[in-house]
Amino acid sequence: ELLIETPVSAFLDPQNRHEEEWQRHGYSLTVPFFAIQGQTVWGATAMMLSELLALPAMAYLPGD
């Protein structure tokens, strides 16, 4: 198990946000992932974080 403690702003930083195109069962999927503190956050966690970060309210986060 690994726990990464980081401010939300790290996930909002475009340098930490990445996407890959994967082929699954004949379909092309865009798969988000984050490179944070030398670790890769991907899969369901990255997808949920991406959805959260896409919310309009995230633009109003106070500074860390």
Secondary structure, 3 states (H helix, E strand, C coil): CCCCCCCHHHHHCHHHEEEEEEEECCEEEEEEEEEECCEEECHHHHHHHHHHHCCHHHHHCCCC
